[in-house]
């Protein structure tokens, strides 16, 4: 089994950088340390974190349980892809989908986030967008 930062994958990462190809990675939350090592070693590779690695967010703002995810906001080549199940998880415990999305936008910005539609999609409640001033 390979980890994203396995030395045997260096040729892959270097080639992706040379070609300017974004790489979509799907890792569990406890695997974010490997994602960070790849981000550090390959700053020219845009990386999309699929399902945002399903971070634990039920603790609510300021989302200390998901600190490892929010710490990755420092890497400008990292993009987040989220789906309905991420919003469902954010609507549990002390969290709401709205506060979670607001926190993500504050840390990552809207240009680094994307929605993934998973079929079949149950009815999803999205909070109304806030106007930026």
N, C-alpha and C positions, 0 to 999 in steps of 0.2 A: 504494500500500500504506500502511496505517495502522499506527502504533505505538500502544500503549495510552495513551501520554501525549500523543498528537497533540492540538494545541489544537482541532481540529475536533470532537473527542469530548467537549469540556467539557460540552456540553449533556446528553449521555448520562450522564456521571458525576454531574452535579448532579441530574438527574432520578432516578437510582438512589438517591442519598442522600435526596432528598425522599420517595421512596416506601418507603425502607427495604428495598430489594431487594438481596440479595447477588449479586455478580457472580463467575462462575466464569471464570477466565482460563487460557489454555493458552499458555505461552511457553517457548521454549528457555532453557536456563540462562544463556546470554550476554545474554538480554533482561531479566534481573532488575532492571537499573538503571531501566528504564521502569516496572516494577511499583513500585519504591520511590518514584519520583516521583509516581505516582498515589496511593499510600498516604499520602504527605506532604500532597498537595493535597486529598485527600478522606478525612479520618479517619472520617467517618460512613458510609462505604460498606464493608460487609463484603466482603472479597475472598477467594475460594477459589483457591488456586494448584493447578491441576490437575497431577497427577503430580509435584508438588513441583518442576516444571521439569526433572525428570530430572537431579539434581545428580550430579557426579562424587564417588563415595564409596569407591572401591577403596583409597584411601590409609589408611582405617581411622581410629580415634579418634586425635586429636580432630577429624578430618574437616576439615582445613584446605582441602582442595580444594573443599569445599562451604561455605566461610566466607560467601560472599555470601548463600546461603540462610539460614544460621543468624543472620546479622546482621539479617535481616528479622523475627526474633522480637520485636524491640522494638515492632513495630506490632501492637497488640492486635486490630486488625480483620482481620488476616490469618489465614486458616485453610489447612491443608494437606490435600490429598486425595492419597492414595497408592494404588498398586495392586501387583499381583503382580510386575510387571517392576521396580518400585523395590526390592522385597525381593530379587529375583534379583540385581540389580546390587549390592546391599549385601552379598551373599554372595560377592563376588569380591575378590581381592587380600588386603589386610590387614584387610578389614572382614568383619563378620558381620551378618546381618539383626538379630540380637538387640542387638548393640552400637549399631547405627545407630538402631533404634527407641528404645532407652534414651536415646541422645543427643537425639533429637527430642523425646521426652517431657520431658526435663530443660529444654530450651530453650523449647518451645512449650506444653507441658502437654497433657493428654489431651483437654480440652474444645475444643482448636483443631485436632484431627486427625480425619480420616475415611478410611475404606477405600472404594475404588471397585472393584467386581467387574467384571472385563473378561471377557467370554465369547468363546470358550470358555476357561475357566480351567484351566490345568494344575495338577497337584497342588502345593499351596503349603504349605511348612512354616512355621508361625508359632511363635515361641518362646513358652514358657509365660509367663503374666503373672506379674510380681513383685508381691508384696504390699507396699503402702506402709505405712510406720509413722508 
